[in-house]
Amino acid sequence: MSVWTDAATAPGLLFTGPMGHGANGLITDSNGSPVWMEPTGAGVTDLRVQTYRGSPVLTYWSGTSVGGHGEGTGIIRDTSYAVVAQVSAADGLKADLHEFTLTGEGTALLTSYPTIRADLSSLGGPAAGFMYDCRVQEVDVATGDLVFDWTASQHIAFAESFLRPGDDPAADGHSPDTAFDPFHINSVDRRPDGYLVSARHTHTAYLVDRTGNVVWRLGGRRSDFAIPAEAAFAWQHDVRQRPGGIISMFDNHYRDGSTGISHGLLLAVDESAHTAALALALEHGGHRGNAMGNVQFLDDGHYLVGWGADPAATEFAADGTAISEATGIGSGCYRAYRHVWSATPSTSPDIAVVPGNGSTMQAFVSWNGATEVAAWRLLTGPDPERLVEAAVVKKRGFETNAAVAAAAYLAVEALDGEAGLLATSAVIAA
């Protein structure tokens, strides 16, 4: 990952899920240096900081990607990286990779993609076909109890879809392995009056009330809103309700080579007049993410746009000026965020050593996920019980190396900015 910056960014670290990169969950500093790498190598999307029971937590979806969606669970880790909860979809379903949002009531918003039998003949597909339905659920994190459950096929007509089974032989609906995906729900945002649901394949955001009824449609073939050309969107992701009547989204805007570039899109929506106007379009460098992507509102008024399949993330000032960008985020990244995050792992620092020139040895130290380390104190000695300070070196990136006088044993202490002791590694033979 490489980063350029033209002006002061919002405070915090970058949270990404690089695909095809060997580190599917990754926190980096503003220079692109790793801070935390998901230690098991599991598939990770939507890595970010949220709040659970009044405390900051690290959350993400983990599982297996299947046919453009996922089957897995939501993971919640505390500031020591201990897993405090794993959240599954209810009714025997697998949680999908597209959404894992915590609410202030201790619940989680999830999506799921069960395969069902369906008559797809109205779309040119098989009468006895197979499709991915989409479920939206709100689940109590602590108990697993189902709070809300909504099934897309009961409320969205096939005619709203912009896809047909013949568009892709791998999704023609003739078998469970080639199930057709008419809706593709990819985000859920809770409002006081219901849920804002994004369906990529209908180009529509739906307001669904607490009883499951669709109150209105924004965009798509059946839009209840007048949308001017400059505010039009397509194949969107990450639809969110913002203060002041703003609805934000990542407007992918093109698919499979069609024209257009992608935007972080802010729409001023008047729900009484049923109009939507462009408030701000965030674009830079012609980025085109044909899939994935998100828009984050930062506390200082900035915006962060993750470009999805175009593996980059750009921070914008409040007026829409691009001020910083990270590129080379694997082969793509579902969502990207910037968060303030302070963590001290429950694990011990790692240390390794290689011989030097005979009178010295080279020590290598790291501590996956530690954010408060300012320096390392290297300890050496003739036996594990007699170690003394050999050097204190400033922390440099994810792994710091330093030469010290050769000795039989070596350990390291992690120090904070006031030289306070955070943790001590195991003692190793040198």
VENRANOR-V477913 format. One record per pair of residues at least 4 apart in sequence whose C-alpha atoms are under 7 Angstrom apart, sorted by sequence separation. I is the first residue (numbers start at 1). J is the second residue. D is the distance in whole Angstrom. If there is no record, write none. Layout:
((I,J,D) (I,J,D))
//
This chain:
((28,32,5) (29,33,5) (51,55,5) (52,56,6) (65,69,6) (66,70,5) (77,81,5) (78,82,6) (89,93,5) (102,106,7) (103,107,5) (120,124,7) (121,125,5) (140,144,5) (152,156,6) (153,157,7) (163,167,7) (168,172,6) (174,178,6) (175,179,6) (190,194,6) (191,195,6) (199,203,6) (200,204,7) (208,212,6) (209,213,6) (219,223,5) (227,231,6) (228,232,6) (242,246,5) (254,258,5) (270,274,6) (271,275,7) (289,293,7) (297,301,7) (298,302,5) (307,311,6) (316,320,5) (317,321,5) (329,333,6) (356,360,5) (382,386,7) (396,400,5) (415,419,5) (416,420,5) (18,23,7) (19,24,6) (28,33,5) (29,34,6) (51,56,5) (52,57,6) (65,70,4) (66,71,7) (77,82,5) (78,83,7) (89,94,6) (102,107,6) (103,108,6) (120,125,5) (121,126,5) (139,144,6) (140,145,5) (173,178,5) (174,179,7) (190,195,4) (199,204,6) (208,213,5) (209,214,6) (217,222,7) (218,223,5) (227,232,6) (241,246,6) (242,247,6) (254,259,6) (270,275,5) (297,302,6) (298,303,6) (307,312,6) (316,321,5) (317,322,6) (355,360,7) (356,361,4) (381,386,6) (395,400,6) (415,420,5) (416,421,7) (18,24,5) (28,34,4) (29,35,7) (50,56,6) (51,57,6) (64,70,6) (65,71,6) (77,83,4) (78,84,7) (88,94,7) (89,95,5) (102,108,4) (120,126,5) (121,127,5) (139,145,6) (140,146,6) (165,171,6) (166,172,6) (172,178,6) (173,179,4) (189,195,6) (190,196,6) (198,204,6) (199,205,6) (208,214,4) (209,215,7) (217,223,5) (218,224,6) (241,247,5) (242,248,7) (254,260,6) (269,275,6) (270,276,6) (297,303,5) (306,312,6) (307,313,6) (316,322,4) (317,323,7) (355,361,5) (356,362,6) (381,387,4) (415,421,5) (416,422,7) (17,24,5) (18,25,7) (27,34,6) (28,35,5) (49,56,7) (50,57,5) (63,70,7) (64,71,5) (76,83,6) (77,84,6) (88,95,6) (101,108,5) (102,109,6) (119,126,7) (120,127,5) (139,146,5) (140,147,7) (165,172,4) (171,178,4) (172,179,6) (173,180,5) (188,195,6) (189,196,5) (198,205,4) (207,214,6) (208,215,6) (217,224,5) (218,225,6) (240,247,6) (241,248,7) (253,260,6) (254,261,7) (269,276,4) (296,303,6) (297,304,7) (306,313,4) (315,322,6) (316,323,6) (354,361,6) (355,362,6) (380,387,5) (381,388,6) (414,421,6) (415,422,6) (17,25,5) (26,34,7) (27,35,5) (28,36,7) (49,57,6) (50,58,6) (63,71,6) (64,72,6) (76,84,6) (100,108,6) (101,109,5) (119,127,4) (138,146,6) (139,147,5) (165,173,6) (170,178,5) (171,179,5) (172,180,6) (188,196,6) (189,197,7) (197,205,6) (198,206,6) (206,214,7) (207,215,5) (216,224,6) (239,247,7) (240,248,5) (253,261,6) (268,276,6) (269,277,7) (295,303,7) (296,304,5) (305,313,6) (306,314,7) (314,322,7) (315,323,6) (353,361,7) (354,362,5) (379,387,6) (380,388,6) (413,421,7) (414,422,5) (16,25,6) (17,26,6) (27,36,5) (49,58,5) (50,59,7) (63,72,4) (76,85,5) (100,109,6) (119,128,5) (120,129,6) (138,147,5) (171,180,5) (188,197,5) (196,205,7) (197,206,5) (207,216,5) (239,248,6) (240,249,6) (253,262,5) (267,276,6) (268,277,5) (295,304,6) (296,305,6) (304,313,7) (305,314,5) (315,324,5) (353,362,6) (354,363,7) (379,388,5) (380,389,7) (414,423,5) (16,26,5) (26,36,6) (27,37,7) (48,58,6) (49,59,6) (62,72,6) (63,73,6) (75,85,6) (76,86,6) (99,109,7) (100,110,5) (118,128,6) (119,129,6) (138,148,5) (187,197,6) (188,198,7) (196,206,6) (197,207,6) (206,216,6) (207,217,7) (239,249,4) (252,262,5) (267,277,6) (268,278,6) (295,305,5) (304,314,6) (305,315,6) (314,324,6) (315,325,6) (353,363,4) (379,389,5) (380,390,6) (413,423,6) (414,424,6) (15,26,6) (16,27,6) (26,37,5) (48,59,6) (62,73,6) (75,86,5) (99,110,5) (117,128,7) (118,129,5) (137,148,5) (138,149,7) (187,198,5) (196,207,5) (206,217,5) (238,249,5) (251,262,6) (252,263,7) (267,278,5) (268,279,6) (294,305,6) (295,306,7) (304,315,4) (314,325,4) (352,363,6) (353,364,6) (378,389,6) (379,390,5) (413,424,4) (15,27,5) (25,37,6) (26,38,7) (47,59,6) (48,60,7) (61,73,6) (62,74,6) (74,86,6) (75,87,6) (99,111,6) (117,129,6) (118,130,6) (137,149,5) (186,198,6) (195,207,6) (196,208,6) (205,217,6) (206,218,6) (237,249,6) (238,250,6) (251,263,5) (266,278,6) (267,279,5) (294,306,5) (303,315,6) (304,316,6) (313,325,6) (314,326,6) (352,364,5) (377,389,7) (378,390,6) (412,424,6) (413,425,6) (14,27,6) (15,28,7) (25,38,5) (47,60,4) (61,74,4) (62,75,7) (73,86,6) (74,87,5) (98,111,7) (117,130,5) (118,131,6) (136,149,6) (137,150,6) (185,198,6) (186,199,6) (194,207,7) (195,208,5) (204,217,6) (205,218,5) (236,249,7) (237,250,5) (250,263,6) (251,264,6) (266,279,5) (293,306,5) (294,307,7) (302,315,7) (303,316,5) (313,326,5) (351,364,6) (352,365,7) (378,391,5) (412,425,5) (13,27,7) (14,28,5) (23,37,6) (24,38,7) (46,60,5) (60,74,6) (61,75,6) (73,87,6) (74,88,7) (116,130,6) (117,131,6) (135,149,7) (136,150,5) (185,199,4) (186,200,7) (194,208,6) (195,209,6) (204,218,6) (205,219,7) (236,250,6) (237,251,7) (250,264,5) (251,265,6) (266,280,5) (293,307,5) (302,316,6) (303,317,7) (312,326,5) (313,327,7) (351,365,5) (377,391,6) (378,392,6) (390,404,7) (411,425,6) (13,28,6) (14,29,6) (23,38,7) (45,60,6) (46,61,6) (60,75,5) (73,88,5) (95,110,6) (96,111,5) (115,130,7) (116,131,6) (135,150,5) (136,151,7) (165,180,6) (184,199,5) (185,200,6) (194,209,4) (204,219,5) (236,251,5) (249,264,6) (250,265,6) (265,280,6) (266,281,6) (293,308,4) (302,317,5) (303,318,7) (312,327,4) (350,365,6) (351,366,7) (377,392,4) (411,426,6) (13,29,5) (14,30,7) (44,60,6) (45,61,5) (59,75,6) (60,76,7) (95,111,6) (96,112,5) (115,131,6) (116,132,6) (135,151,5) (183,199,5) (184,200,5) (193,209,6) (194,210,5) (203,219,6) (204,220,5) (235,251,7) (236,252,5) (249,265,5) (265,281,5) (292,308,4) (302,318,5) (311,327,6) (312,328,6) (350,366,5) (376,392,6) (377,393,7) (411,427,5) (13,30,6) (24,41,7) (44,61,6) (45,62,7) (59,76,5) (95,112,5) (96,113,7) (115,132,5) (116,133,7) (134,151,6) (135,152,6) (183,200,7) (184,201,6) (193,210,7) (203,220,5) (234,251,6) (235,252,6) (236,253,7) (248,265,6) (249,266,7) (264,281,6) (265,282,6) (291,308,6) (292,309,6) (301,318,5) (311,328,6) (312,329,6) (349,366,6) (350,367,6) (375,392,7) (376,393,5) (410,427,6) (411,428,6) (23,41,6) (24,42,7) (44,62,5) (58,76,6) (59,77,6) (94,112,6) (114,132,6) (115,133,6) (134,152,5) (183,201,5) (202,220,6) (233,251,6) (234,252,6) (235,253,6) (248,266,4) (263,281,6) (264,282,5) (289,307,5) (291,309,5) (311,329,5) (349,367,4) (375,393,6) (376,394,6) (409,427,7) (410,428,5) (24,43,6) (25,44,5) (43,62,5) (44,63,7) (57,76,6) (58,77,5) (93,112,7) (113,132,6) (114,133,6) (133,152,6) (163,182,6) (182,201,6) (183,202,6) (234,253,4) (235,254,7) (247,266,6) (248,267,6) (263,282,5) (264,283,7) (289,308,5) (290,309,6) (311,330,6) (375,394,4) (376,395,6) (409,428,6) (410,429,6) (24,44,5) (42,62,6) (43,63,5) (57,77,6) (58,78,6) (113,133,6) (114,134,7) (133,153,6) (233,253,6) (234,254,7) (246,266,6) (247,267,5) (263,283,5) (287,307,7) (289,309,5) (311,331,6) (374,394,6) (375,395,5) (409,429,5) (410,430,6) (42,63,7) (43,64,6) (57,78,5) (89,110,7) (113,134,5) (161,182,6) (246,267,5) (247,268,7) (262,283,7) (289,310,5) (311,332,4) (374,395,5) (408,429,6) (409,430,5) (25,47,7) (57,79,6) (72,94,6) (73,95,5) (112,134,6) (113,135,6) (161,183,6) (246,268,5) (247,269,7) (288,310,6) (310,332,6) (311,333,6) (373,395,7) (408,430,5) (71,94,5) (72,95,5) (111,134,7) (112,135,5) (245,268,6) (246,269,6) (287,310,7) (309,332,4) (313,336,7) (407,430,7) (71,95,6) (72,96,6) (111,135,6) (112,136,7) (158,182,7) (245,269,6) (308,332,6) (309,333,6) (345,369,6) (71,96,5) (111,136,5) (245,270,7) (261,286,6) (262,287,6) (308,333,5) (345,370,6) (382,407,6) (383,408,7) (384,409,6) (70,96,4) (71,97,7) (74,100,6) (110,136,6) (111,137,6) (261,287,6) (262,288,5) (308,334,5) (343,369,7) (344,370,5) (381,407,6) (382,408,5) (383,409,6) (17,44,6) (69,96,6) (70,97,5) (110,137,5) (261,288,5) (262,289,6) (308,335,6) (343,370,6) (344,371,7) (380,407,6) (381,408,6) (382,409,6) (3,31,6) (17,45,5) (69,97,6) (109,137,6) (110,138,6) (343,371,6) (381,409,5) (3,32,6) (17,46,7) (109,138,5) (306,335,6) (342,371,6) (380,409,6) (381,410,7) (2,32,6) (17,47,6) (108,138,6) (109,139,7) (306,336,5) (342,372,7) (380,410,5) (1,32,6) (16,47,6) (107,138,6) (108,139,5) (203,234,5) (264,295,6) (379,410,6) (380,411,7) (15,47,6) (107,139,5) (108,140,6) (203,235,5) (366,398,6) (379,411,5) (15,48,6) (107,140,4) (108,141,6) (203,236,6) (304,337,7) (366,399,5) (378,411,6) (379,412,6) (106,140,6) (107,141,5) (201,235,6) (256,290,7) (365,399,6) (366,400,7) (378,412,5) (106,141,6) (200,235,5) (255,290,5) (364,399,7) (365,400,5) (377,412,6) (378,413,7) (61,97,6) (200,236,5) (254,290,6) (364,400,6) (365,401,6) (376,412,7) (377,413,5) (200,237,7) (252,289,6) (364,401,4) (376,413,6) (377,414,7) (163,201,7) (252,290,6) (282,320,6) (284,322,7) (363,401,5) (364,402,7) (376,414,5) (61,100,7) (162,201,6) (198,237,7) (252,291,7) (362,401,7) (363,402,5) (375,414,6) (376,415,6) (60,100,7) (124,164,7) (125,165,5) (161,201,6) (162,202,6) (362,402,6) (363,403,6) (375,415,5) (123,164,6) (124,165,7) (161,202,4) (198,239,6) (264,305,6) (293,334,6) (294,335,5) (296,337,7) (362,403,4) (373,414,6) (374,415,6) (375,416,7) (123,165,7) (131,173,6) (160,202,5) (292,334,5) (293,335,5) (294,336,7) (361,403,6) (362,404,6) (373,415,6) (374,416,5) (130,173,5) (250,293,6) (292,335,7) (360,403,6) (361,404,6) (373,416,5) (374,417,5) (384,427,6) (129,173,5) (130,174,6) (250,294,5) (360,404,5) (361,405,6) (372,416,6) (129,174,5) (130,175,6) (249,294,7) (250,295,6) (360,405,4) (361,406,5) (129,175,7) (130,176,6) (231,277,6) (249,295,6) (359,405,6) (360,406,4) (125,172,7) (126,173,7) (132,179,6) (231,278,5) (359,406,5) (125,173,7) (126,174,6) (131,179,4) (132,180,6) (226,274,6) (227,275,6) (230,278,7) (130,179,5) (131,180,4) (132,181,5) (225,274,5) (226,275,5) (227,276,5) (228,277,7) (130,180,6) (131,181,6) (134,184,7) (187,237,7) (224,274,6) (225,275,5) (226,276,6) (227,277,7) (134,185,6) (186,237,6) (187,238,5) (189,240,6) (225,276,6) (45,97,6) (50,102,7) (186,238,7) (187,239,6) (189,241,7) (53,106,7) (52,106,7) (87,141,6) (237,292,6) (90,146,6) (237,293,6) (238,294,5) (237,294,6) (238,295,7) (115,176,7) (160,221,6) (150,212,6) (348,423,7) (349,424,7) (350,425,6) (348,424,6) (349,425,5) (348,425,5) (353,430,6) (109,188,7) (99,186,7) (98,186,5) (99,187,6) (98,187,6) (99,188,7) (79,342,7) (80,343,6) (79,343,5) (80,344,5) (81,345,6) (79,344,6) (80,345,4) (81,346,7) (80,346,5) (46,334,7) (45,334,6) (46,335,6) (48,337,6) (10,300,6) (49,339,6) (10,302,7) (21,330,5) (20,330,6) (18,329,5) (19,330,5) (20,331,6) (18,330,4) (19,331,5) (18,331,7) (19,332,5) (18,332,6) (19,333,6) (18,333,5) (7,323,5) (17,333,5) (6,323,5) (16,333,7) (17,334,7) (5,323,6) (6,324,6) (5,324,4) (16,335,7) (4,324,6) (5,325,7) (16,336,5) (4,325,6) (15,336,6) (16,337,7) (3,325,6) (4,326,7) (15,337,5) (3,326,4) (14,337,6) (15,338,6) (2,326,6) (3,327,6) (14,338,5) (1,326,7) (2,327,5) (13,338,5) (14,339,7) (1,327,6) (2,328,6) (12,338,6) (13,339,5) (1,328,5) (12,339,5) (13,340,6) (1,329,6) (12,340,4) (13,341,7) (11,340,6) (12,341,7) (37,368,7) (36,368,5) (35,368,6) (36,369,4) (35,369,5) (35,370,7) (35,371,7) (35,398,6) (33,397,6) (34,398,6) (33,398,6))
//
